[in-house]
Amino acid sequence: MLQKSGLAAGLVWQIKYADTDLKKTTERLQKVDAARQMLLKNVSTAVDKARKRFAGDLHDDALQKLTAAELQLQRLHDPNGDTGALLAEAQVLLAETAEALRRLLFEVRPPALEMPGGFAETIRERIAMLRSLTGAEVEVELALPDDLSYEYRSMLFRQLTEAMANIEKHAAATRVRISLQVRDAGLHGIVEDNGRGFVPAERDRLPGHLGLLALNERALLAGGWNKIQSEPGLGTTVEFWMPLSESRV
């Protein structure tokens, strides 16, 4: 009887443990399903967001410069105008437009990203654009595996360029640090600047906040994380991590 009672008590405890484990598993599955639905929603709107951003960048940069150049050329008809100065200014505007379009096309489809060994070259070329546009001193640390899939390289490139674009448009930084290295079975990235900074809690009301949102969404879709730390006048740090488990060719 004692033996049977002991067995029965043991079975009761096993059932309780199993019930607790089942509840925990159910809760985890519910959280996973909620995250899956959120990510599916984000994926379904990603193309539309990309198109809107492309159109916005085209309108706010290249097209505005072209309009300004056109106005300068129209002023050449004024007999009292300084022809040489007007032509020089129009030439500068057209050169800036060409550079803006080149940068935009580079980000849409970097030419070397698909080539063997071209990933680091593509990142360095984009960093050169950052230096040219801002005049900032940029410290670079890149230690990348050679066997990353094209999809993974593309995702990392978008993550880095999104952070760099925010520096170019809003930071007014003089120093930037960019690091991308293997850590904890994933790739750990940091893009840090000494620019004007902002209050992260208020980013939904700031210009360019959609780009900051894309940083978080992209990292989550990759199974990783993204953090943004910033204070007004003290610069901004974008830090992210993406697992390498499904990144190989």
PAVOZA-992396 format. One record per residue (C-alpha): residue in three letters; x, y, z; residue number from 0. Coordinates in Angstrom, 2 decimals, always signed. Example, Ala and Ser with C-alpha at 12.3 -4.5 7.8 and 13.67 -1.06 7.14 Angstrom:
residues 2
r rest = ALA east = +12.30 north = -4.50 up = +7.80 nr = 0
r rest = SER east = +13.67 north = -1.06 up = +7.14 nr = 1
This chain:
residues 249
r rest = MET east = +0.00 north = +0.00 up = +0.00 nr = 0
r rest = LEU east = +2.82 north = +2.42 up = +0.89 nr = 1
r rest = GLN east = +4.54 north = +1.62 up = -2.36 nr = 2
r rest = LYS east = +1.35 north = +2.23 up = -4.33 nr = 3
r rest = SER east = +0.71 north = +5.45 up = -2.40 nr = 4
r rest = GLY east = +4.22 north = +6.63 up = -3.20 nr = 5
r rest = LEU east = +3.76 north = +5.82 up = -6.87 nr = 6
r rest = ALA east = +0.43 north = +7.62 up = -6.89 nr = 7
r rest = ALA east = +1.95 north = +10.69 up = -5.22 nr = 8
r rest = GLY east = +4.77 north = +10.62 up = -7.73 nr = 9
r rest = LEU east = +2.30 north = +10.46 up = -10.61 nr = 10
r rest = VAL east = +0.35 north = +13.39 up = -9.17 nr = 11
r rest = TRP east = +3.52 north = +15.50 up = -9.02 nr = 12
r rest = GLN east = +4.47 north = +14.46 up = -12.56 nr = 13
r rest = ILE east = +1.00 north = +15.47 up = -13.77 nr = 14
r rest = LYS east = +1.33 north = +18.83 up = -12.00 nr = 15
r rest = TYR east = +4.75 north = +19.40 up = -13.54 nr = 16
r rest = ALA east = +3.45 north = +18.37 up = -16.96 nr = 17
r rest = ASP east = +0.49 north = +20.71 up = -16.57 nr = 18
r rest = THR east = +2.81 north = +23.59 up = -15.60 nr = 19
r rest = ASP east = +5.09 north = +22.84 up = -18.56 nr = 20
r rest = LEU east = +2.05 north = +22.68 up = -20.86 nr = 21
r rest = LYS east = +0.86 north = +26.08 up = -19.66 nr = 22
r rest = LYS east = +4.32 north = +27.57 up = -20.16 nr = 23
r rest = THR east = +4.54 north = +26.03 up = -23.64 nr = 24
r rest = THR east = +1.09 north = +27.38 up = -24.51 nr = 25
r rest = GLU east = +2.10 north = +30.86 up = -23.36 nr = 26
r rest = ARG east = +5.30 north = +30.69 up = -25.40 nr = 27
r rest = LEU east = +3.37 north = +29.55 up = -28.47 nr = 28
r rest = GLN east = +0.88 north = +32.38 up = -28.02 nr = 29
r rest = LYS east = +3.73 north = +34.89 up = -27.83 nr = 30
r rest = VAL east = +5.41 north = +33.34 up = -30.88 nr = 31
r rest = ASP east = +2.14 north = +33.47 up = -32.82 nr = 32
r rest = ALA east = +1.60 north = +37.13 up = -31.86 nr = 33
r rest = ALA east = +5.15 north = +37.93 up = -32.97 nr = 34
r rest = ARG east = +4.61 north = +35.97 up = -36.21 nr = 35
r rest = GLN east = +1.45 north = +37.93 up = -36.99 nr = 36
r rest = MET east = +3.24 north = +41.21 up = -36.28 nr = 37
r rest = LEU east = +6.15 north = +40.26 up = -38.54 nr = 38
r rest = LEU east = +3.82 north = +39.12 up = -41.32 nr = 39
r rest = LYS east = +2.06 north = +42.46 up = -41.13 nr = 40
r rest = ASN east = +5.40 north = +44.25 up = -41.33 nr = 41
r rest = VAL east = +6.50 north = +42.14 up = -44.30 nr = 42
r rest = SER east = +3.24 north = +42.83 up = -46.16 nr = 43
r rest = THR east = +3.81 north = +46.59 up = -45.91 nr = 44
r rest = ALA east = +7.60 north = +46.59 up = -46.43 nr = 45
r rest = VAL east = +7.46 north = +47.02 up = -50.21 nr = 46
r rest = ASP east = +5.00 north = +49.89 up = -49.94 nr = 47
r rest = LYS east = +7.17 north = +51.61 up = -47.34 nr = 48
r rest = ALA east = +10.25 north = +51.18 up = -49.52 nr = 49
r rest = ARG east = +8.49 north = +52.72 up = -52.51 nr = 50
r rest = LYS east = +7.25 north = +55.67 up = -50.46 nr = 51
r rest = ARG east = +10.69 north = +56.27 up = -49.02 nr = 52
r rest = PHE east = +12.34 north = +56.06 up = -52.45 nr = 53
r rest = ALA east = +9.83 north = +58.58 up = -53.82 nr = 54
r rest = GLY east = +10.31 north = +60.84 up = -50.80 nr = 55
r rest = ASP east = +14.10 north = +60.80 up = -51.08 nr = 56
r rest = LEU east = +13.88 north = +61.47 up = -54.81 nr = 57
r rest = HIS east = +11.52 north = +64.41 up = -54.27 nr = 58
r rest = ASP east = +13.27 north = +65.95 up = -51.27 nr = 59
r rest = ASP east = +16.77 north = +65.80 up = -52.70 nr = 60
r rest = ALA east = +17.37 north = +65.30 up = -56.42 nr = 61
r rest = LEU east = +14.17 north = +66.83 up = -57.78 nr = 62
r rest = GLN east = +14.46 north = +69.92 up = -55.57 nr = 63
r rest = LYS east = +18.02 north = +70.49 up = -56.77 nr = 64
r rest = LEU east = +16.92 north = +70.09 up = -60.39 nr = 65
r rest = THR east = +14.17 north = +72.65 up = -59.84 nr = 66
r rest = ALA east = +16.66 north = +75.08 up = -58.32 nr = 67
r rest = ALA east = +19.03 north = +74.57 up = -61.26 nr = 68
r rest = GLU east = +16.17 north = +75.21 up = -63.69 nr = 69
r rest = LEU east = +15.34 north = +78.50 up = -61.93 nr = 70
r rest = GLN east = +18.98 north = +79.57 up = -62.15 nr = 71
r rest = LEU east = +19.03 north = +78.85 up = -65.87 nr = 72
r rest = GLN east = +15.80 north = +80.80 up = -66.37 nr = 73
r rest = ARG east = +17.42 north = +83.82 up = -64.71 nr = 74
r rest = LEU east = +19.99 north = +83.86 up = -67.51 nr = 75
r rest = HIS east = +17.37 north = +85.64 up = -69.61 nr = 76
r rest = ASP east = +17.60 north = +88.63 up = -67.26 nr = 77
r rest = PRO east = +19.92 north = +91.15 up = -68.98 nr = 78
r rest = ASN east = +20.97 north = +92.53 up = -65.59 nr = 79
r rest = GLY east = +21.93 north = +89.12 up = -64.18 nr = 80
r rest = ASP east = +25.45 north = +87.85 up = -63.60 nr = 81
r rest = THR east = +25.64 north = +85.14 up = -66.27 nr = 82
r rest = GLY east = +28.85 north = +83.60 up = -65.03 nr = 83
r rest = ALA east = +27.66 north = +83.31 up = -61.42 nr = 84
r rest = LEU east = +24.28 north = +81.90 up = -62.47 nr = 85
r rest = LEU east = +25.88 north = +79.25 up = -64.67 nr = 86
r rest = ALA east = +28.36 north = +78.33 up = -61.94 nr = 87
r rest = GLU east = +25.57 north = +77.90 up = -59.38 nr = 88
r rest = ALA east = +23.48 north = +75.86 up = -61.82 nr = 89
r rest = GLN east = +26.50 north = +73.65 up = -62.50 nr = 90
r rest = VAL east = +27.00 north = +73.04 up = -58.77 nr = 91
r rest = LEU east = +23.32 north = +72.15 up = -58.34 nr = 92
r rest = LEU east = +23.44 north = +69.71 up = -61.26 nr = 93
r rest = ALA east = +26.58 north = +68.08 up = -59.87 nr = 94
r rest = GLU east = +24.88 north = +67.70 up = -56.46 nr = 95
r rest = THR east = +21.84 north = +66.21 up = -58.19 nr = 96
r rest = ALA east = +24.00 north = +63.66 up = -60.00 nr = 97
r rest = GLU east = +25.65 north = +62.71 up = -56.69 nr = 98
r rest = ALA east = +22.28 north = +62.40 up = -54.94 nr = 99
r rest = LEU east = +20.94 north = +60.13 up = -57.68 nr = 100
r rest = ARG east = +24.12 north = +58.04 up = -57.67 nr = 101
r rest = ARG east = +23.84 north = +57.57 up = -53.90 nr = 102
r rest = LEU east = +20.15 north = +56.69 up = -54.16 nr = 103
r rest = LEU east = +20.74 north = +54.11 up = -56.90 nr = 104
r rest = PHE east = +23.71 north = +52.70 up = -54.99 nr = 105
r rest = GLU east = +21.51 north = +52.06 up = -51.95 nr = 106
r rest = VAL east = +18.74 north = +50.50 up = -54.06 nr = 107
r rest = ARG east = +21.12 north = +48.03 up = -55.71 nr = 108
r rest = PRO east = +24.80 north = +48.18 up = -54.71 nr = 109
r rest = PRO east = +26.84 north = +46.96 up = -57.71 nr = 110
r rest = ALA east = +29.41 north = +44.92 up = -55.77 nr = 111
r rest = LEU east = +27.10 north = +43.33 up = -53.18 nr = 112
r rest = GLU east = +26.55 north = +40.17 up = -55.25 nr = 113
r rest = MET east = +30.22 north = +39.69 up = -56.14 nr = 114
r rest = PRO east = +32.46 north = +37.31 up = -54.15 nr = 115
r rest = GLY east = +34.27 north = +39.41 up = -51.58 nr = 116
r rest = GLY east = +32.25 north = +42.44 up = -52.58 nr = 117
r rest = PHE east = +30.35 north = +42.89 up = -49.31 nr = 118
r rest = ALA east = +33.12 north = +44.68 up = -47.42 nr = 119
r rest = GLU east = +33.94 north = +46.69 up = -50.55 nr = 120
r rest = THR east = +30.31 north = +47.80 up = -50.81 nr = 121
r rest = ILE east = +30.20 north = +48.87 up = -47.16 nr = 122
r rest = ARG east = +33.46 north = +50.82 up = -47.51 nr = 123
r rest = GLU east = +32.18 north = +52.54 up = -50.64 nr = 124
r rest = ARG east = +29.03 north = +53.60 up = -48.80 nr = 125
r rest = ILE east = +31.16 north = +54.86 up = -45.90 nr = 126
r rest = ALA east = +33.18 north = +56.92 up = -48.40 nr = 127
r rest = MET east = +29.90 north = +58.56 up = -49.45 nr = 128
r rest = LEU east = +29.19 north = +59.34 up = -45.79 nr = 129
r rest = ARG east = +32.61 north = +60.99 up = -45.43 nr = 130
r rest = SER east = +32.15 north = +62.98 up = -48.62 nr = 131
r rest = LEU east = +28.68 north = +64.21 up = -47.71 nr = 132
r rest = THR east = +29.27 north = +65.11 up = -44.06 nr = 133
r rest = GLY east = +33.01 north = +65.72 up = -43.81 nr = 134
r rest = ALA east = +33.00 north = +63.60 up = -40.65 nr = 135
r rest = GLU east = +35.94 north = +61.55 up = -39.47 nr = 136
r rest = VAL east = +34.85 north = +57.90 up = -39.68 nr = 137
r rest = GLU east = +36.46 north = +55.03 up = -37.75 nr = 138
r rest = VAL east = +35.73 north = +51.64 up = -39.33 nr = 139
r rest = GLU east = +36.04 north = +48.10 up = -37.91 nr = 140
r rest = LEU east = +34.90 north = +45.30 up = -40.22 nr = 141
r rest = ALA east = +35.45 north = +41.60 up = -39.49 nr = 142
r rest = LEU east = +33.04 north = +39.67 up = -41.70 nr = 143
r rest = PRO east = +32.66 north = +35.98 up = -42.61 nr = 144
r rest = ASP east = +33.18 north = +35.16 up = -46.29 nr = 145
r rest = ASP east = +30.27 north = +32.73 up = -46.70 nr = 146
r rest = LEU east = +27.23 north = +34.91 up = -45.98 nr = 147
r rest = SER east = +24.21 north = +34.47 up = -48.23 nr = 148
r rest = TYR east = +23.20 north = +37.31 up = -50.55 nr = 149
r rest = GLU east = +19.96 north = +37.83 up = -48.59 nr = 150
r rest = TYR east = +21.85 north = +38.15 up = -45.32 nr = 151
r rest = ARG east = +24.46 north = +40.50 up = -46.81 nr = 152
r rest = SER east = +21.67 north = +42.64 up = -48.24 nr = 153
r rest = MET east = +19.89 north = +42.81 up = -44.87 nr = 154
r rest = LEU east = +23.07 north = +43.84 up = -43.07 nr = 155
r rest = PHE east = +23.84 north = +46.44 up = -45.71 nr = 156
r rest = ARG east = +20.36 north = +47.97 up = -45.36 nr = 157
r rest = GLN east = +20.76 north = +48.07 up = -41.60 nr = 158
r rest = LEU east = +24.06 north = +49.92 up = -41.81 nr = 159
r rest = THR east = +22.97 north = +52.33 up = -44.54 nr = 160
r rest = GLU east = +19.77 north = +53.18 up = -42.66 nr = 161
r rest = ALA east = +21.82 north = +54.25 up = -39.66 nr = 162
r rest = MET east = +24.28 north = +56.17 up = -41.87 nr = 163
r rest = ALA east = +21.44 north = +57.94 up = -43.69 nr = 164
r rest = ASN east = +20.12 north = +59.24 up = -40.38 nr = 165
r rest = ILE east = +23.57 north = +60.65 up = -39.61 nr = 166
r rest = GLU east = +23.75 north = +62.33 up = -43.01 nr = 167
r rest = LYS east = +20.31 north = +63.89 up = -42.77 nr = 168
r rest = HIS east = +19.98 north = +64.82 up = -39.11 nr = 169
r rest = ALA east = +23.09 north = +64.39 up = -36.94 nr = 170
r rest = ALA east = +25.55 north = +67.11 up = -38.10 nr = 171
r rest = ALA east = +28.25 north = +64.83 up = -36.65 nr = 172
r rest = THR east = +32.01 north = +65.33 up = -36.91 nr = 173
r rest = ARG east = +32.99 north = +61.84 up = -35.73 nr = 174
r rest = VAL east = +31.42 north = +58.49 up = -36.56 nr = 175
r rest = ARG east = +32.35 north = +54.94 up = -35.55 nr = 176
r rest = ILE east = +31.12 north = +51.97 up = -37.56 nr = 177
r rest = SER east = +31.76 north = +48.42 up = -36.36 nr = 178
r rest = LEU east = +30.52 north = +45.08 up = -37.70 nr = 179
r rest = GLN east = +31.96 north = +41.92 up = -36.12 nr = 180
r rest = VAL east = +31.05 north = +38.35 up = -35.21 nr = 181
r rest = ARG east = +29.82 north = +38.01 up = -31.62 nr = 182
r rest = ASP east = +27.69 north = +35.41 up = -29.80 nr = 183
r rest = ALA east = +26.98 north = +33.35 up = -32.94 nr = 184
r rest = GLY east = +25.78 north = +36.43 up = -34.79 nr = 185
r rest = LEU east = +26.91 north = +39.67 up = -36.36 nr = 186
r rest = HIS east = +27.04 north = +42.61 up = -33.97 nr = 187
r rest = GLY east = +26.91 north = +46.10 up = -35.46 nr = 188
r rest = ILE east = +27.42 north = +49.58 up = -34.02 nr = 189
r rest = VAL east = +26.95 north = +52.92 up = -35.75 nr = 190
r rest = GLU east = +27.86 north = +55.71 up = -33.34 nr = 191
r rest = ASP east = +28.08 north = +59.48 up = -33.90 nr = 192
r rest = ASN east = +28.79 north = +62.61 up = -31.85 nr = 193
r rest = GLY east = +26.00 north = +64.61 up = -33.49 nr = 194
r rest = ARG east = +23.09 north = +66.59 up = -32.15 nr = 195
r rest = GLY east = +21.20 north = +63.55 up = -30.83 nr = 196
r rest = PHE east = +17.50 north = +63.38 up = -29.92 nr = 197
r rest = VAL east = +15.08 north = +61.94 up = -27.35 nr = 198
r rest = PRO east = +14.30 north = +58.34 up = -28.42 nr = 199
r rest = ALA east = +10.88 north = +58.42 up = -26.72 nr = 200
r rest = GLU east = +9.91 north = +61.29 up = -29.04 nr = 201
r rest = ARG east = +11.19 north = +59.75 up = -32.27 nr = 202
r rest = ASP east = +7.67 north = +59.24 up = -33.69 nr = 203
r rest = ARG east = +7.43 north = +63.03 up = -33.95 nr = 204
r rest = LEU east = +10.89 north = +63.49 up = -35.47 nr = 205
r rest = PRO east = +11.87 north = +63.75 up = -39.16 nr = 206
r rest = GLY east = +13.20 north = +60.41 up = -40.39 nr = 207
r rest = HIS east = +11.49 north = +58.37 up = -37.67 nr = 208
r rest = LEU east = +10.34 north = +55.80 up = -40.25 nr = 209
r rest = GLY east = +13.97 north = +54.97 up = -40.91 nr = 210
r rest = LEU east = +14.52 north = +54.40 up = -37.19 nr = 211
r rest = LEU east = +11.47 north = +52.14 up = -37.12 nr = 212
r rest = ALA east = +12.83 north = +50.16 up = -40.07 nr = 213
r rest = LEU east = +16.03 north = +49.48 up = -38.09 nr = 214
r rest = ASN east = +14.02 north = +47.73 up = -35.38 nr = 215
r rest = GLU east = +11.72 north = +45.86 up = -37.78 nr = 216
r rest = ARG east = +14.58 north = +44.56 up = -39.92 nr = 217
r rest = ALA east = +16.51 north = +43.23 up = -36.93 nr = 218
r rest = LEU east = +13.38 north = +41.50 up = -35.56 nr = 219
r rest = LEU east = +12.66 north = +39.90 up = -38.93 nr = 220
r rest = ALA east = +16.19 north = +38.49 up = -38.90 nr = 221
r rest = GLY east = +15.64 north = +37.01 up = -35.43 nr = 222
r rest = GLY east = +17.85 north = +39.58 up = -33.72 nr = 223
r rest = TRP east = +17.52 north = +42.89 up = -31.92 nr = 224
r rest = ASN east = +18.19 north = +46.58 up = -32.35 nr = 225
r rest = LYS east = +18.78 north = +49.33 up = -29.77 nr = 226
r rest = ILE east = +18.93 north = +53.09 up = -30.23 nr = 227
r rest = GLN east = +20.53 north = +55.24 up = -27.53 nr = 228
r rest = SER east = +20.60 north = +59.00 up = -27.85 nr = 229
r rest = GLU east = +20.47 north = +62.27 up = -25.92 nr = 230
r rest = PRO east = +20.17 north = +65.82 up = -27.26 nr = 231
r rest = GLY east = +23.68 north = +67.17 up = -27.80 nr = 232
r rest = LEU east = +25.35 north = +63.86 up = -26.93 nr = 233
r rest = GLY east = +25.08 north = +61.95 up = -30.19 nr = 234
r rest = THR east = +23.39 north = +58.69 up = -31.11 nr = 235
r rest = THR east = +24.34 north = +55.01 up = -30.98 nr = 236
r rest = VAL east = +22.56 north = +52.41 up = -33.09 nr = 237
r rest = GLU east = +23.43 north = +48.87 up = -31.99 nr = 238
r rest = PHE east = +22.07 north = +45.65 up = -33.46 nr = 239
r rest = TRP east = +22.67 north = +41.91 up = -33.53 nr = 240
r rest = MET east = +21.53 north = +39.34 up = -36.10 nr = 241
r rest = PRO east = +22.04 north = +35.57 up = -35.73 nr = 242
r rest = LEU east = +24.29 north = +33.73 up = -38.15 nr = 243
r rest = SER east = +22.37 north = +30.44 up = -37.89 nr = 244
r rest = GLU east = +20.61 north = +30.85 up = -41.25 nr = 245
r rest = SER east = +22.99 north = +33.26 up = -42.92 nr = 246
r rest = ARG east = +25.25 north = +30.83 up = -44.74 nr = 247
r rest = VAL east = +25.12 north = +30.07 up = -48.43 nr = 248
